[in-house]
Amino acid sequence: MQSTIQSTKMFYILIGIVAVSSLYFVVPGVIVAEESPRTFLTHTGLVIQTTGDVIDPIGYDGEALDFDPDKFMKEFDYGEVTVLDDGTILREYYITARDDQIMEVSPGVFYNVWTFNDSVPGPTIRATEGDLVRIHFTNEGSKPHSLHFHGIHKAEMDGVFESIGTGGQFTYEFYAEPVGLHLYHCHVHPVEEHINHGLYGAYIVDPKEPREPADEFVFVLNGFDTDFDGENNFYAANTIPFYYQHHPIEINANQNIRAYVVNILEFDAVNNFHLHGTLFHHYPAGTDTVPSGYNDMLTMSQGDRQILEFNYKYPGLYMFHAHNTEFSEKGWVSSFLVKENTGNFDTQVEYDDII
Amino acid sequence: MTSSKPVLAISAIAPIVLLIIMIAFLLGPASSFLQFGVVLPEVSIEKIEFIENEIQATVRNTGPIDVDVVLADVNDRIQPAAIEPDISLKRFETALVRIPFDWNEGQPYEIGVTISDGTRFAKGIDAAFPALEPNVDLFVFLGMIGFLIGVVPIMIGLLWYPFIKKLGKNTFNFFLAFTMGLLVFLGIDAVIEASEISENHLSSIFNGELLIATVVILSFLALYGIGKQLTKKIEFSKLSQGLAISLMIAIGIGFHNLGEGLAVGAAIALGEVALSTFLIVGFATHNTTEGLAIAAPLTKSKAKIFKMIGLGLIAGVPAIFGCWVGGFSFSPLFTLIFLAIGAGAIFQVVLSIFQYMKEKSDILSNTSLFAGVSAGLIVMYLTSVII
């Protein structure tokens, strides 16, 4: 009799253990805090009220991300200029590759970027046709890297068969030709990985006879596959998804605008560019002086570049984005805020200052 | 017994103390030494609900490290959303992701969340279906469903009582064996159903399959103990052994129906029941055999009608509670646990019936045993096909 009672007790204890251990899984789910909801305006214009946090690719804390697209789009690296004895202009650039940095590629999303000069994309290299371009490359990364420039140069300056190991240095030298909008990127195998991580940049060769004055911008169309499933999680013009949508780019109406558009998107075969409210003349790779079309759509394959020239007739807020809505809804959506033309042309590039 | 009590206490506590010291060492000084491999975060989307102009996803951190949920998407397109209580999720913690979205009924959707390292986790829904409003109408509706699948069929099954009572000894044994067959099938069915829930709704961190095995065995052992106590008591009371067995069966089936009710309620709430009428017809047909199982052991004693109704309610009413709980707040964990308890209980009942048959019949007819069990299994299979 005694033993039966004891065994019954044991069963109750067992059942007790089961009940308590199941609570362990459930209790953390209980929500305690009850605050008054706060209101947020989201990037799509939706208003959200919540007692919790808002998750939206707009940085609500107001802190700048590690990369400033506003600065990047108007920043050109003309190099250190020396005039050689024969009158040739020598431009020397310094580019360092690294692969250990973590960058906030979208508010809250941290990704290991591989960088040229601590930036994705790397600096926009700019020279004039016929200049001697000398690039002092240092690899501070843990993997081999290289610089492969599009354009006309000798085979040994192609940066493909000679990868630069950790701590290594290499000096690339070539004449800036032909005129146009080109590209440079790391060409070390697997190239897809090196590009997805951010080792690329734009390279502009201006004609000797300068182009018409204009307000100029660089847009490098890129993306990030942050979970390595072979598909991009984020798309953007200049790295940060949705950035120019909530920081519209201010331009003036009736002013020439020139956009240097480089597509370096990995994984997706085709990217595109659609401009609202006006049409542009476009120059494939910027190599010709005659525009090849007047359009509001551009279809670009990997590595394609286009120079666009346009102006706005009416002031207002205009979008430009990938017409592939998957890309635009994952970040490649931007806007111009067109203001009344005040006749002040400060923002124009003064070619006389460059040399 | 020469050792003193303090010594005994020390010998009991010492291993526990040493274990605690070892764990403290592993988590403290040795933690850096033990850090090898890559720790991967994991987030599970446990539940997706569609309310007016909003999709709500319940996410749980089921990985080994804390995570921040920083983005939400619908069909892999980034959407602004709210997350309550906040973006950071500790281990096992849940949060509610509220995505304002004008969804279309009947359309499939995939809901995803991205954490701070850029990893995306997603869950698909075959067809969006408006979440049921928790109101009186739903309460009555779910209660009716529970009543229809639980109580009514069992009561119908109990009506076989007068027929079984008139049978000879061999035929009676056949029906007891038939009941065993029904119950074995029901037990296996419950385990499979629990595994399906584990696979579809429970994140792998809960070790669903092992949890099922653990609960089935615990429930079997617990009911075995309770059953022993019950038969002990019967010796002093006027209760017949047949009634005791029927009671055990009713309790076992009651647990089973609670789990089944939870599953059906959840299926209704999650809009997964496309052919709900068929499902309910199937369950009802299937569950009629449960009434038969309760009635069979009673036939050797004088059972009063209200006692039989009482047993039917014990077995059937839990289905109503199951529908309510499952319909208003579905927890895959609890559904799984109740289904497993039901399975364990049912296997214990099978054992009780077998022992009862061995006691009552001097020579147990193999023919009626095998024929009965086989017939029970086949009938259950056939009624299950209707579902």
Interface residues (C-beta under 8 A of the other chain):
Chain A: T4 S7 T8 M10 F11 L14 I15 V18 S22 F25 V26 P28 G29 I31 V32 A33 F40 T42 H43 T44 L46 I48 Q49 T50 T51 G52 D53 V54 I55 D56 P57 V105 S106 P107 G108 V109 F110 Y111 F224 T226 D227 N233 P241 F242 T325 E326 E329 K330 G331
Chain B: R60 D68 V69 V70 L71 A72 D76 R77 I78 Q79 P80 A81 A82 I83 E84 P85 D86 I87 K90 F92 E93 T94 A95 L96 V97 R98 P100 T114 S116 D117 G118 T119 R120 F206 V215 L218 L221 A222 G225 I226 K228 Q229 K232 S331 L333 F334 I337
